[in-house]
């Protein structure tokens, strides 16, 4: 009888645990997508990686989806067409104000902060054979690739270069395609806004000689005064071309979640990503900044309640007035 009682008790505990898990997953989606950006860019590599990680750990089908980048991701997550996405603070702020060019007038307040990713440096790459070694060397009418239409790069880099007096012809496309066009002589410059190392630049380095252009101190200061960016140094270890850190500016990136997703789902997904930084760094080196201490870099969006709960349990102090629904 004692053995039978123990066995029954164990079964009851197991059943209770199973029910708890089942209850905790109420409302969870059967699958999910993460809005990234074009192939060849950091967003696609990073986003597909953490999507696969969450999928494996939580046992739910999920993966990265090629998109036009931050502006489109804000729209996709706001409308629920994508559960998760990735954005930079500039496009997030514009989208919340109803200034997203994809849907002018729509305030995209159903996209909530999920976790900090990394800073996006703005960098310029040319072929060494072009003779362009500085921003001042870029000739008037130069054909410059700014990435996918509506991306962070396409939204801000043209304005930055105009602020610095550069006159150019604007081109758009995926980073891999633009890299090929640069190599074929169809572009003079590519203006990247992506976490380093940018896969397309690393590929170019293997195939040809390139120049990675840094800003002067005066150019850096002028851009910082005009745009929501901060100073940044591209480490010399990012590219074989660099012999010293390159002066740049950057904008913070955050993962976002549809605000109406179940709290428990977003909590567990956040836990998977933030709980083991080494795994994230293995996906992309930019994830060195994907650490809990950087929670305070979000000063724009409301946090998803599930993500906020995880961060507050792990050293953050996210106030209630920055948590969606509170």
C-alpha positions in Angstrom: 0.0 0.0 0.0 2.9 2.4 0.8 4.4 1.8 -2.6 1.1 2.2 -4.2 0.5 5.5 -2.3 4.0 6.8 -3.4 3.3 5.8 -7.0 -0.1 7.5 -7.0 1.4 10.7 -5.5 4.1 10.7 -8.1 1.6 10.3 -10.8 -0.5 13.1 -9.4 2.5 15.4 -9.3 3.4 14.6 -12.9 -0.2 15.2 -14.0 -0.3 18.5 -12.1 3.0 19.6 -13.7 1.7 18.6 -17.1 -1.5 20.6 -16.6 0.5 23.6 -15.5 2.6 23.5 -18.6 -0.5 23.0 -20.7 -2.3 25.9 -19.0 0.9 28.1 -19.3 0.8 27.5 -23.1 -2.8 28.5 -23.5 -3.1 30.8 -26.5 0.4 30.1 -27.7 0.7 30.1 -31.5 1.4 26.9 -33.3 4.1 28.6 -35.4 5.8 32.0 -35.6 7.9 34.1 -37.9 10.5 36.7 -37.2 10.6 39.7 -39.6 14.3 40.3 -40.5 15.6 42.0 -43.6 17.3 41.1 -46.9 19.6 38.2 -47.3 23.3 39.1 -46.9 22.6 41.5 -44.1 23.1 41.1 -40.3 19.3 41.2 -39.6 18.7 38.1 -41.7 21.6 36.1 -40.1 20.8 37.2 -36.6 17.0 37.0 -36.8 16.9 33.6 -38.5 19.4 32.4 -35.9 17.4 33.4 -32.8 14.1 32.3 -34.5 15.6 28.8 -34.9 16.9 28.8 -31.4 13.4 29.7 -29.9 11.8 27.1 -32.2 14.1 24.3 -31.0 13.9 25.2 -27.3 10.1 25.7 -27.2 9.1 23.0 -29.6 7.2 25.4 -31.9 7.7 25.7 -35.7 9.3 29.1 -36.4 11.9 30.9 -38.6 13.1 34.1 -40.1 11.3 35.9 -42.9 13.0 38.1 -45.5 11.5 41.6 -45.3 12.3 45.2 -46.2 13.8 45.8 -42.8 12.8 47.8 -39.7 10.0 49.9 -41.1 8.2 46.9 -42.6 8.9 44.8 -39.5 7.1 47.4 -37.4 4.1 47.2 -39.7 4.2 43.4 -39.8 4.4 43.0 -36.0 1.9 45.8 -35.3 -0.7 44.1 -37.6 0.1 40.6 -36.3 1.3 39.3 -39.7 4.6 38.5 -37.9 4.8 37.5 -34.2 8.3 38.9 -33.8 10.5 41.3 -35.7 13.6 43.5 -35.5 13.8 47.3 -35.6 16.1 50.2 -34.8 15.0 53.0 -32.5 14.7 55.6 -35.3 12.1 53.7 -37.4 10.4 52.6 -34.2 9.9 56.2 -33.0 8.6 57.3 -36.5 6.2 54.3 -36.7 4.8 55.1 -33.2 4.1 58.6 -34.4 2.3 57.4 -37.5 5.1 58.4 -39.8 6.0 55.0 -41.2 6.1 55.4 -45.0 4.5 51.9 -45.4 1.3 53.1 -43.7 1.3 56.9 -43.2 -1.0 58.0 -40.4 -1.1 54.6 -38.7 0.3 54.7 -35.2 2.0 51.3 -34.8 1.6 50.9 -31.1 1.0 47.1 -31.1 4.7 46.5 -31.6 6.3 46.1 -28.2 10.0 45.9 -27.1 11.2 42.4 -26.5 15.0 42.5 -26.0 18.1 44.6 -26.9 20.1 43.2 -29.8 23.0 45.4 -30.8 24.0 48.8 -32.1 23.8 49.3 -35.9 26.8 51.2 -37.2 26.5 53.3 -40.3 29.4 52.5 -42.6 30.5 53.1 -46.2 32.2 50.6 -48.5 33.8 51.2 -51.9 36.1 49.2 -54.1 39.7 50.1 -53.5 40.0 50.7 -57.3 37.5 53.6 -57.0 40.1 55.8 -55.3 37.4 56.9 -52.8 39.0 57.0 -49.4 36.8 59.5 -47.5 33.3 61.0 -47.6 34.8 64.1 -49.3 36.1 61.9 -52.1 32.6 60.7 -53.1 32.0 62.4 -56.5 28.9 64.3 -57.3 26.3 62.0 -58.9 27.8 58.9 -57.4 25.5 55.9 -57.5 25.0 54.8 -53.9 23.2 51.7 -52.7 21.3 52.3 -49.5 19.8 48.8 -49.0 16.2 47.8 -49.2 13.6 50.5 -49.5 12.3 51.5 -46.1 15.3 50.0 -44.2 17.2 51.8 -41.5 20.0 52.5 -44.0 17.6 53.8 -46.7 15.7 55.9 -44.2 18.6 57.6 -42.5 21.8 57.3 -44.6 20.7 59.4 -47.5 19.8 62.2 -45.1 23.1 61.9 -43.3 25.1 62.1 -46.6 23.0 65.1 -47.7 23.8 66.7 -44.4 27.5 66.2 -45.2 27.0 67.8 -48.7 27.2 64.6 -50.8 25.2 64.7 -54.0 24.3 61.2 -55.3 21.9 59.0 -57.2 20.0 56.7 -54.9 19.8 52.9 -55.5 18.0 50.3 -53.4 18.2 46.5 -53.2 19.2 43.6 -50.9 22.7 43.8 -49.5 24.0 40.8 -51.4 22.6 42.2 -54.7 24.2 45.6 -54.0 27.5 43.9 -53.2 27.4 42.3 -56.6 26.5 45.5 -58.3 29.5 47.3 -56.6 31.8 44.6 -57.7 30.5 44.8 -61.3 30.9 48.6 -61.4 27.2 49.4 -61.4 27.5 51.2 -58.1 30.2 53.5 -56.7 29.4 53.2 -53.0 27.3 51.1 -50.6 26.1 52.9 -47.5 25.5 50.1 -45.0 23.5 50.3 -41.8 23.9 46.9 -40.3 25.6 45.1 -37.4 29.3 44.4 -38.0 30.6 42.4 -39.6 28.2 42.8 -42.4 28.2 39.5 -44.3 28.1 41.2 -47.7 31.2 43.2 -46.9 33.0 40.1 -45.6 32.2 38.4 -48.8 33.5 41.4 -50.9 36.8 41.3 -48.9 37.3 37.7 -50.0 36.7 38.5 -53.7 38.3 41.9 -54.1 40.0 44.8 -52.4 37.7 47.3 -50.7 37.9 50.6 -48.7 35.9 51.0 -45.6 35.3 54.7 -45.2 35.2 56.3 -41.7 33.8 59.6 -40.8 36.0 62.5 -39.7 35.5 63.8 -36.2 33.7 66.9 -37.6 31.5 64.7 -39.8 30.7 62.4 -36.9 29.7 65.4 -34.7 27.6 66.9 -37.4 25.6 63.7 -37.9 25.1 63.2 -34.1 23.7 66.7 -33.8 21.1 66.0 -36.6 20.0 62.4 -36.0 19.1 60.0 -33.1 22.6 58.3 -33.2 25.6 58.0 -31.0 29.3 57.7 -31.7 30.7 54.3 -32.5 34.0 52.7 -33.4 33.9 49.8 -35.9 36.5 47.4 -34.3 39.5 46.6 -36.5 38.8 42.9 -35.9 35.5 43.2 -37.8 37.2 43.2 -41.2 40.5 42.1 -42.6 40.6 45.4 -44.5 40.8 47.5 -41.3 44.1 48.2 -39.6 42.6 50.3 -36.9 39.1 51.1 -35.5 37.0 53.1 -37.9 35.0 56.1 -36.7 31.3 55.8 -37.2 27.9 56.4 -35.7 25.3 53.9 -34.6 21.6 53.3 -33.7 20.3 50.7 -31.2 18.4 47.7 -32.5 15.7 45.9 -30.5 13.7 42.7 -31.1 10.0 43.4 -31.0 6.9 41.3 -30.3 3.2 41.8 -31.1 1.8 43.3 -27.9 -1.1 40.9 -27.8 0.9 37.7 -27.8 0.5 35.7 -24.6 2.7 36.9 -21.8 4.0 33.4 -21.0 5.0 32.8 -24.7 7.0 36.0 -24.9 8.5 35.4 -21.5 9.8 32.0 -22.5 11.0 33.2 -25.9 12.9 36.1 -24.2 14.4 33.6 -21.7 15.7 31.4 -24.5 17.5 34.3 -26.2 18.8 36.2 -23.2 19.6 33.2 -21.0 22.7 32.1 -22.9 24.7 34.8 -24.6 27.3 32.4 -25.9 24.8 30.7 -28.1 23.7 34.0 -29.5 27.3 35.1 -30.2 27.8 31.8 -32.1 24.9 33.0 -34.3 26.4 36.4 -34.9 29.2 38.3 -33.2 27.0 41.4 -33.0 25.1 39.5 -30.2 27.9 40.4 -27.8 25.6 43.3 -26.9 22.5 41.1 -26.5 22.8 41.2 -22.7 20.3 42.1 -19.9 22.3 45.2 -18.9 21.3 46.9 -22.2 17.6 46.9 -21.4 17.7 50.6 -20.7 18.7 51.4 -24.3 14.9 51.4 -25.2 13.5 54.8 -24.6 10.9 54.6 -27.3 8.6 51.6 -27.1 6.4 50.0 -24.5 7.7 46.7 -23.3 5.8 43.5 -23.9 4.6 42.3 -20.4 6.3 38.9 -20.8 9.6 40.4 -21.8 9.4 43.0 -19.0 8.7 40.3 -16.5 11.9 38.4 -17.5 14.1 41.5 -17.4 12.7 42.7 -14.1 13.4 39.2 -12.7 17.0 39.5 -13.9 18.2 42.9 -12.7 16.3 45.4 -14.7 13.9 48.0 -13.3 11.4 48.7 -16.1 8.8 51.0 -14.8 5.1 50.2 -15.1 4.4 53.1 -17.4 6.7 51.5 -20.0 5.0 48.2 -19.9 2.1 47.6 -22.4 -1.3 47.4 -20.7 -0.2 48.7 -17.3 
